[in-house]
Each structure stands twice: as structure tokens, then as C-alpha cells.
Amino acid sequence: MTAVPLRQSTLAALPEAVRRPTYDRAAARSGVVHLGVGSFHRSHQAVYFDRLLAAGHTDWGITGVGVLAADRPLHAALRAQDGLYTLVLEQPDGSLEPAVVGSLLDLLLLDDDPDAVLGALAAPATRLVTLTITEGGYSTDKATGRFRLDAALAADLTRSQPRTAFGLLTAALRRRRDAGTPPFTVVSCDNVEGNGDLARQTLVEFARLQEAATGDGLADWIAASVAFPNSMVDRITPATTDDDRDRLAATAGVADQWPVVAEPYLQWVLEDRFSDGRPPLDEVGVQLVADVRPYELMKLRLLNASHQVMSYLGYLAGYRRVDEVMADPLFADLVERYMRQEATPTLPPVPDTDLDAYRRTLLNRFANPAVSDTLARNCAEGSERIATFVLPVVREQLAAGGPVELAVLAVAAWARYATGTDEDGEPIAVLDARLDRLTPLVHDEDPLAVLTLGEVFGDLADDERFRAAYLHSVQLLDEHGARGAVARVLAR
């Protein structure tokens, strides 16, 4: 099969099995600016807006903005394809469902044209700004949850052309206010608890710092006028590989420079609060709710924390992919029991959700070899992820007198992983922003030394039950290795 290079002019020539946009992209216009175009945005939010355009809501196309220099290769590939790309859904049986997504109508790079980026944000047609800028993009002190000015954002205080997401948002909102244009809604789609609240905090506090020079009252206007709905987003989306490109070309006849591969499962829960008109996302599968927190906690403590529970222990035991871990009945039992016995009791009621069914769905998703991610990617930035996903479960269970042994074993395995050597003496490439401070602690003769990393553990370091459980987990890992430790904790 000769693969057809993907672009607007070749859509009609694609094989019939490849779904493609049925709407007139030339007649659509952008009502959304997205900061941080990457694989997840293209497998998730862009899909919903593609559905809106297909349903005739032609004002909700996307202008995608690359804020970082690292965004250039992807943007170049997408521009060469007129913003088109193939979403490849990988079924558990290995079959593919390719579909071309057309909602990215324009692509901008901040490095190339900052004025165009600000112009797009300030345009009256832009009513929604969505963000995937990672957990580190919110200038937040992890220990207190409060705003903390980082170096990049501090530099934007005096720049005429902002270089950060929140510098751009502040400048664009200032232009809109001064022009009498209604403010856009800011929707964080990052995997962060209270992501809308954090976005609001960062933006308002940054604007307030700028007021020392401008005195223009922008911070209060933002606080009173701009909506920051919290959201929960979910779709497992591994990084695209050359094998993915080759397989798409060979089996579906599409030559796509940068397709995106994802699982069939898709969920977006979004609070129903908007500044300037609500996109009819409820018509295309988005759950619009009054409070996203129950759904958010469900995902963070079941899906995300389970990734942490399985990944450090699984890596130390010799596995390298999620589906490999889940194919081991011992580790599948570990994940199921962590979710059921330790995480689920910490959750509030989740409206219209069967938690038993949700857990079963997660186990099936984790076991899908077609979209299996690497354990190394799940293990990256472990100090941040352990603090965000696992330790909140530990804290609540300690307060309630509930079980914590499985979660604490995973924490001990993270510290063992962070030493940079696996159980066979092979090196581990540890990726963690706190590595300089973490390394001497995990190599200290006192196994409790790592608990002094305050921004991760906080007052847990002083909790006697936690300290005892952690020491016991360390001893199990020392004496029996990761797999043996899991077996012994489960047998209790």
C-alpha cells in the first residue's frame, strides 16, 4: 500500500477506512486558543472541538500555540500538514481505528511571532483559552499550595513581550479589558488537583505583582470577571514513536509526520462556569458539572496513584512496561487491592459513577498492550508525583486509622528507584527536578533521611505510624526484593 501524505489537499485521496473531517475547515473560525500543543491535547481536547465543528458549531476551532522552544518540531510537522493529524485508537486486540482530526485551524510559535500570539489571545472571537503546560507551569509552592514566583515568570514582570503562559494571559487580558472586549474563560487541562483554582491563583497574583509598576487594577478585574473552571481529563496517550508512524503508513495508508496514538477511553469533566459564552461541549460528550472535585479525586487517587504504585515496584522487579506489570497476577492483585482497600475509602461520593465498574475499567485499560506506556515515563518526576497522587491517600487513611501498607511500600520503592540502581545492579536514568537534593538523602545510612524532604512529605515525617510502615517497607525491599515485598504485604 502506497501511503498518502497527509494534508488538506489529499484528504479525498485517503483510504476509505480512514475517517476524516466532514466539515468545511475553511469556513470554520477559531474560538479557542490552546497553550501547549502536545500529544495529550491532540488526543483529548482537540477531539471534542473536532466533534463540535462536525456538529455545525463552526466558531469553535483551535489556534494552537507553542510556548516553549521544544515545541518547534511538532509545530513544523503539523504546519506542513495544514494542522491535520491522525488520531490512532489502539484497541486491546491490536487493531487500529485511524481518524484525521481537523480542529487545529492555526498554529503559532511564541519564539517566531509573539505579536501574533498576543493578537490571537486578545481577539474578540477567542472565548476560551485552554492549557496543557504541565504541573510545573503554575508557580505554586508544593508544600503550602500558595503562589510562588519562579524565575521565568519573574522575568515576565518587566518584559514588553511575555515568554510564559501566564505572562501571555495577563497581557492579553489587559488588552481585552482596555478595548472593552469581554474576557475569555481559562480552562486548565493539566493533571493537577484544583487546576482551575491554581490557574486563577497564578494569574491573579502575577497581575497583582505587575500592578506595582502599572497601578492599573488588572488583578481585581481578572478576579471579578474571568472564569477558571476546574476540569478532569483522562485518556492514556503514549508518546508517538517511529513504529507508530510506520504502522499507520503500512496498515492505513496514511503518511503522517506526527500522528497521536491513544486508547479508546475518553473522559472530560468540566465545571459549568464560563466568562463569555459556553461552548456546547455537553453535546459532544463532555460532562458539565457544578463541582469537578469528586471526579478529580477519583482519577488522581485511582488512576494516577495506581501508576505510581505499580511503576516503581514493577521497574525494580524487572518489568519495563505497564502491560507487562499487569500481566503478572501478583502485581495485578497489588493494583486492584490498593485501589479498593486504600484509595477508594478516601473518596467522596462521585455522582453518576459506579466505582466498582470504574476500577474494573482501569484494570482493563492498564492491561491494554496496544497503548502501554513505559514504566520509566511513569516514574519520571517521582518526587512530585508521589507527593501529588499517593501521599494524600496515606494522609487520609492515617487520619482515619485505615490501611496504608500498599501505598507506603510504593513510596519506599520510589526512594529505592531514586538511588539510580536496580536490583540487578543496573543503572537507572532517574529524572526528577529535585534530584540534587534527593540523591544524598536516598543514599544516607538512615533510611528515614528521605522523609526530611519537606516539600514532598511535610509533617508525615513526624507521624510515628507512617515512619514505622516506611521502615518496614524498606526492610522488606532489602530482604526480599520488590516482588517478594509485594507478595509478603499482600499475604498479610
MARKENU-764445 format. One line per 8 residues: number of its first residue (from 1); their letters; for each residue x, y, z of C-alpha. Coordinates in Angstrom, 2 decimals. Example, Ala and Ser with C-alpha at 12.3 -4.5 7.8 and 13.67 -1.06 7.14 Angstrom:
BEGIN
1) as) 12.30:-4.50:7.80; 13.67:-1.06:7.14
END
This chain:
BEGIN
1) mtavplrq) 0.00:0.00:0.00; 1.33:3.41:-1.01; 0.81:5.83:1.87; -0.81:9.20:1.08; 0.97:12.23:2.60; -1.49:13.93:4.94; -2.56:17.49:4.12; -5.76:19.35:3.28
9) stlaalpe) -5.47:18.75:-0.46; -5.06:14.97:-0.06; -7.96:14.24:2.29; -10.13:12.88:-0.51; -7.35:10.52:-1.58; -7.04:8.81:1.81; -8.24:5.21:2.04; -11.95:4.86:2.85
17) avrrptyd) -11.21:3.21:6.20; -9.65:6.45:7.47; -12.26:8.83:8.88; -11.68:12.48:8.03; -13.34:15.84:8.71; -16.73:16.14:7.05; -16.97:19.88:7.68; -15.55:22.77:5.68
25) raaarsgv) -12.41:23.76:7.57; -12.08:26.93:5.52; -15.46:28.11:6.81; -14.61:27.43:10.46; -13.00:30.02:12.71; -11.00:29.83:15.87; -12.78:30.45:19.17; -10.21:28.60:21.27
33) vhlgvgsf) -6.52:29.30:21.83; -4.63:26.38:23.32; -1.25:26.89:25.02; 0.98:23.82:24.95; 0.04:21.70:21.96; 1.28:18.16:22.54; 0.15:14.58:22.25; -2.40:14.74:25.05
41) hrshqavy) -4.09:17.88:23.77; -4.37:16.32:20.33; -5.81:13.06:21.69; -8.23:14.81:24.04; -9.44:18.43:23.87; -8.87:18.77:20.12; -11.06:15.71:19.57; -14.01:17.29:21.38
49) fdrllaag) -13.69:20.51:19.36; -13.41:18.46:16.18; -16.77:16.95:17.15; -18.21:20.43:17.70; -17.11:21.56:14.25; -18.58:18.39:12.74; -21.87:19.16:14.51; -22.04:22.56:12.83
57) htdwgitg) -20.69:24.72:15.65; -18.18:26.42:13.37; -16.96:29.08:15.85; -15.01:26.61:17.99; -11.87:25.78:16.04; -8.49:25.95:17.76; -5.40:28.11:17.39; -2.56:26.07:18.86
65) vgvlaadr) 0.34:27.94:20.47; 3.79:26.57:21.24; 5.22:28.46:24.20; 8.50:26.53:24.50; 11.40:26.15:22.07; 10.90:22.37:22.31; 7.51:22.77:20.62; 9.09:23.68:17.27
73) plhaalra) 9.47:20.20:15.69; 5.84:19.23:16.33; 4.56:22.57:15.08; 6.66:22.29:11.93; 5.21:18.85:11.23; 1.65:19.99:11.81; 2.06:23.12:9.71; 3.32:21.00:6.82
81) qdglytlv) 0.07:19.04:7.15; -2.18:22.14:7.33; -2.83:21.44:11.01; -4.16:17.95:10.28; -3.03:14.82:12.08; -4.21:11.26:12.55; -5.60:10.08:15.86; -4.99:6.34:16.04
89) leqpdgsl) -7.11:4.50:18.59; -5.40:1.26:19.59; -7.84:-1.49:20.53; -6.79:-4.21:23.01; -6.77:-6.77:20.18; -4.16:-4.70:18.33; -6.49:-3.33:15.66; -6.31:0.35:14.68
97) epavvgsl) -9.03:2.96:14.24; -7.44:5.91:12.39; -9.27:9.23:12.11; -7.98:12.57:10.85; -8.65:15.46:13.28; -9.16:18.91:11.76; -9.86:21.25:14.67; -6.35:22.79:14.75
105) ldlllldd) -7.01:25.63:12.31; -3.87:27.65:13.00; -0.51:27.06:14.67; 1.71:29.73:16.22; 5.09:29.64:17.91; 5.85:32.25:20.55; 9.51:32.37:19.53; 8.58:33.21:15.94
113) dpdavlga) 5.77:35.73:16.36; 4.89:36.89:19.87; 2.68:39.65:18.50; 0.58:37.10:16.61; 0.18:35.02:19.78; -0.97:38.03:21.80; -3.22:39.06:18.92; -4.91:35.66:18.89
121) laapatrl) -5.44:35.76:22.66; -6.82:39.29:22.54; -9.10:38.69:19.52; -12.82:39.09:20.34; -13.50:35.73:18.63; -11.38:33.96:21.26; -13.71:32.97:24.07; -11.81:30.05:25.56
129) vtltiteg) -8.12:29.56:26.40; -7.12:26.02:27.31; -3.82:24.98:28.88; -1.62:21.90:29.00; 1.53:23.41:30.49; 2.36:20.57:32.98; 2.25:20.67:36.77; 5.36:22.84:36.90
137) gystdkat) 3.75:25.68:34.95; 1.69:27.07:37.82; 4.30:28.77:40.04; 3.00:27.05:43.15; 4.78:26.16:46.37; 4.03:22.44:46.69; 4.24:22.46:50.48; 1.77:25.31:51.02
145) grfrldaa) -0.22:25.38:47.78; 0.38:29.13:47.57; 1.72:31.21:44.72; 5.49:31.29:44.45; 7.11:33.48:41.80; 9.53:31.37:39.77; 12.39:32.75:37.71; 10.68:32.51:34.32
153) laadltrs) 7.55:34.30:35.49; 9.59:36.87:37.40; 11.34:37.81:34.16; 7.92:38.47:32.59; 7.15:41.15:35.18; 9.09:43.71:33.17; 9.20:42.23:29.66; 7.31:44.02:26.91
161) qprtafgl) 6.82:40.64:25.21; 5.92:37.87:27.69; 7.57:34.46:27.40; 5.43:32.41:29.78; 1.85:31.18:29.61; 0.68:33.37:32.48; 2.61:36.38:31.24; 0.79:35.99:27.92
169) ltaalrrr) -2.60:35.59:29.57; -2.08:38.70:31.70; -1.01:40.83:28.74; -3.91:39.56:26.61; -6.48:40.19:29.32; -5.12:43.71:29.80; -5.63:44.34:26.07; -9.16:42.94:26.20
177) rdagtppf) -10.13:45.00:29.22; -8.71:48.19:27.73; -10.54:47.52:24.44; -13.83:46.71:26.15; -13.68:43.09:24.95; -15.18:40.50:27.32; -12.62:38.22:28.99; -12.07:34.70:27.81
185) tvvscdnv) -12.53:31.65:30.03; -9.30:29.97:31.19; -9.53:26.15:31.29; -6.58:24.21:32.66; -6.42:20.68:31.27; -3.37:19.70:33.29; -3.34:16.72:35.61; -3.31:18.86:38.74
193) egngdlar) -5.77:18.89:41.62; -7.83:22.09:41.54; -6.25:23.05:38.22; -8.65:25.92:37.58; -8.13:27.29:41.08; -4.36:27.12:40.61; -4.60:28.88:37.25; -6.67:31.63:38.85
201) qtlvefar) -4.24:31.99:41.76; -1.20:32.21:39.49; -2.77:34.68:37.09; -4.25:37.00:39.73; -1.09:37.02:41.87; 1.13:37.68:38.85; -1.11:40.53:37.72; -1.02:41.93:41.24
209) lqeaatgd) 2.78:41.95:41.19; 2.72:43.83:37.89; 0.46:46.43:39.44; 3.42:47.68:41.45; 4.60:49.18:38.16; 1.34:49.73:36.28; -1.15:50.53:39.04; -3.91:49.58:36.62
217) gladwiaa) -6.09:47.39:38.86; -5.96:44.49:36.43; -5.71:41.82:39.15; -9.04:42.76:40.70; -10.67:42.86:37.26; -9.39:39.37:36.49; -10.55:38.08:39.87; -14.04:39.50:39.33
225) svafpnsm) -14.51:38.84:35.61; -12.59:35.76:34.43; -13.93:32.23:34.91; -11.46:29.44:35.77; -13.48:26.21:35.81; -11.74:23.17:37.24; -11.54:20.18:34.93; -10.68:16.49:34.96
233) vdritpat) -9.23:14.99:31.78; -8.47:11.37:31.02; -7.09:9.41:28.09; -3.95:7.29:28.13; -1.74:8.73:25.39; 1.75:7.26:24.96; 4.48:9.20:23.19; 4.47:8.79:19.41
241) tdddrdrl) 7.24:6.56:18.03; 8.64:5.84:14.58; 6.98:2.44:14.82; 3.63:4.19:15.18; 4.30:6.22:12.04; 5.43:3.17:10.08; 2.48:1.07:11.17; -0.02:3.80:10.25
249) aatagvad) 1.53:4.10:6.80; 1.64:0.33:6.24; -1.81:-0.60:7.57; -3.92:2.51:6.95; -2.13:4.14:4.03; -1.53:7.49:5.76; 1.89:9.16:5.77; 1.62:11.34:8.88
257) qwpvvaep) 4.72:13.05:10.27; 3.32:13.17:13.81; 0.22:11.05:14.47; -1.01:10.58:18.00; -1.81:7.17:19.47; -4.34:6.71:22.26; -6.65:4.25:23.96; -10.37:4.22:23.11
265) ylqwvled) -11.36:5.50:26.58; -12.03:9.26:26.73; -13.36:11.47:29.53; -13.58:15.19:30.23; -15.41:16.54:33.28; -15.64:20.33:33.35; -17.25:22.77:35.74; -20.07:24.74:34.13
273) rfsdgrpp) -18.59:28.23:34.62; -17.68:30.43:31.65; -16.83:34.11:31.16; -18.11:34.79:27.65; -20.44:32.13:26.35; -20.32:28.39:26.86; -19.25:26.10:24.05; -21.88:23.34:23.66
281) ldevgvql) -19.42:20.72:24.82; -22.16:18.77:26.56; -23.46:17.88:23.09; -20.22:16.04:22.24; -19.60:14.03:25.39; -18.12:16.45:27.95; -19.65:16.14:31.43; -20.52:19.67:32.59
289) vadvrpye) -20.92:19.64:36.37; -21.23:22.03:39.29; -18.19:20.62:41.12; -15.43:18.59:39.48; -13.64:17.66:42.70; -15.18:14.19:43.27; -14.29:13.15:39.72; -10.84:14.67:40.03
297) lmklrlln) -10.05:12.84:43.25; -11.33:9.60:41.72; -8.86:9.87:38.86; -5.91:11.17:40.88; -6.18:8.54:43.60; -7.20:5.58:41.46; -5.63:6.01:38.03; -2.64:8.29:38.67
305) ashqvmsy) -1.71:6.89:42.06; -2.04:3.33:40.73; 0.51:4.17:38.06; 2.88:5.13:40.86; 2.10:2.06:42.94; 2.81:-0.31:40.06; 5.67:1.53:38.36; 8.49:1.77:40.93
313) lgylagyr) 7.86:-1.70:42.29; 7.42:-3.10:38.78; 10.59:-1.47:37.50; 12.64:-2.80:40.40; 11.17:-6.26:39.75; 12.43:-6.16:36.16; 9.40:-5.00:34.19; 9.60:-2.09:31.78
321) rvdevmad) 6.04:-1.56:30.51; 2.67:-1.14:32.19; 1.02:-4.07:30.40; 3.91:-6.34:31.45; 3.34:-5.46:35.08; -0.41:-6.03:34.78; 0.15:-9.42:33.13; 1.74:-10.58:36.39
329) plfadlve) -1.15:-11.74:38.63; 0.73:-10.64:41.75; 1.06:-7.06:40.54; -2.48:-7.00:39.15; -3.64:-8.00:42.64; -1.46:-5.27:44.14; -3.07:-2.58:41.99; -6.63:-3.85:42.49
337) rymrqeat) -6.25:-4.08:46.25; -4.56:-0.68:46.51; -7.48:0.90:44.66; -10.19:-0.96:46.57; -8.77:-1.07:50.09; -6.68:2.10:50.42; -7.70:4.66:47.80; -11.47:4.20:47.42
345) ptlppvpd) -12.28:4.74:51.12; -10.72:8.23:50.88; -13.06:9.30:48.06; -16.26:11.33:48.46; -19.37:10.10:46.62; -18.88:10.53:42.86; -22.17:11.44:41.13; -23.44:9.05:38.46
353) tdldayrr) -20.36:6.83:38.85; -20.09:3.17:39.80; -16.68:2.98:41.48; -16.53:-0.81:41.23; -17.05:-0.54:37.46; -14.56:2.33:37.24; -11.87:0.26:38.95; -12.53:-2.69:36.63
361) tllnrfan) -12.26:-0.35:33.65; -8.91:0.93:34.92; -7.51:-2.58:35.30; -8.52:-3.34:31.70; -7.02:-0.07:30.47; -3.73:-0.70:32.26; -3.54:-4.17:30.73; -4.08:-2.96:27.13
369) pavsdtla) -0.74:-3.75:25.41; -1.62:-1.58:22.42; -1.28:1.68:24.39; 1.01:0.51:27.14; 3.34:3.20:28.42; 6.83:2.69:29.73; 7.35:2.45:33.46; 10.25:4.89:33.12
377) rncaegse) 7.87:7.59:31.90; 5.52:6.93:34.81; 8.50:7.04:37.19; 9.77:10.41:35.91; 9.45:13.34:38.34; 8.66:10.86:41.07; 9.02:13.24:44.00; 6.31:15.44:42.50
385) riatfvlp) 4.02:12.55:41.60; 4.37:10.73:44.89; 3.51:13.95:46.74; 0.56:14.71:44.46; -1.02:11.30:43.90; -0.01:8.85:46.65; 0.66:10.74:49.87; -2.82:12.35:50.05
393) vvreqlaa) -4.26:8.81:50.27; -1.75:7.97:53.00; -2.62:11.10:54.98; -6.37:10.43:54.89; -6.01:6.77:55.78; -3.69:7.61:58.68; -6.22:10.12:59.97; -8.99:7.52:59.73
401) ggpvelav) -6.93:4.65:61.12; -7.17:2.83:57.79; -4.67:0.69:55.86; -1.62:2.30:54.24; 0.77:-0.62:53.70; 0.48:-0.86:49.91; 0.86:2.87:49.30; 3.79:3.13:51.72
409) lavaawar) 5.53:0.18:50.03; 5.26:2.11:46.76; 6.79:5.18:48.44; 9.71:3.10:49.68; 10.14:1.63:46.19; 10.25:5.17:44.77; 13.12:6.03:47.15; 14.91:2.81:46.15
417) yatgtded) 14.38:3.63:42.44; 15.77:7.15:43.08; 19.12:5.65:44.16; 19.75:5.13:40.44; 20.43:1.38:40.57; 18.01:-1.52:40.11; 18.03:-4.87:41.91; 20.42:-6.35:39.35
425) gepiavld) 22.91:-3.52:39.83; 21.99:-1.92:36.51; 21.84:1.89:36.31; 18.50:3.72:36.29; 18.22:7.05:34.48; 16.35:8.94:37.21; 14.54:12.06:36.03; 13.47:14.36:38.85
433) arldrltp) 13.64:18.12:39.30; 14.66:17.55:42.93; 17.40:15.04:42.12; 20.25:17.14:43.54; 18.59:17.22:46.96; 17.10:13.75:46.68; 20.26:11.81:45.85; 22.17:12.28:49.14
441) lvhdedpl) 19.01:11.53:51.12; 18.26:8.19:49.44; 21.91:7.17:49.85; 22.04:8.11:53.54; 22.68:5.29:56.01; 19.46:6.28:57.78; 16.57:5.08:55.59; 14.32:7.72:57.17
449) avltlgev) 16.52:10.55:55.89; 14.45:10.90:52.70; 11.41:11.79:54.82; 13.10:15.10:55.65; 12.42:16.30:52.09; 9.81:18.71:53.37; 8.17:19.76:50.12; 7.33:16.10:49.49
457) fgdladde) 6.50:14.70:52.93; 5.70:17.72:55.09; 4.54:16.67:58.55; 4.27:13.00:57.55; 7.92:12.74:58.58; 6.76:13.11:62.21; 3.93:10.57:62.04; 5.01:7.51:64.01
465) rfraaylh) 2.74:5.09:62.19; 3.94:6.31:58.81; 7.59:6.11:59.88; 7.12:2.56:61.15; 5.33:1.46:57.97; 8.02:3.05:55.84; 10.85:1.35:57.78; 9.06:-2.00:57.48
473) svqlldeh) 8.71:-1.50:53.71; 12.40:-0.68:53.38; 13.27:-3.86:55.28; 11.03:-5.95:53.02; 12.68:-4.50:49.92; 16.14:-5.13:51.41; 15.40:-8.73:52.34; 13.08:-9.92:49.59
481) gargavar) 13.33:-7.54:46.64; 10.37:-5.76:45.08; 8.39:-8.80:44.00; 8.96:-10.58:47.29; 7.99:-7.47:49.23; 4.73:-7.19:47.29; 3.94:-10.86:47.95; 4.52:-10.50:51.66
489) vlar) 2.47:-7.32:52.05; -0.42:-8.84:50.11; -0.23:-12.00:52.22; -0.75:-10.05:55.43
END
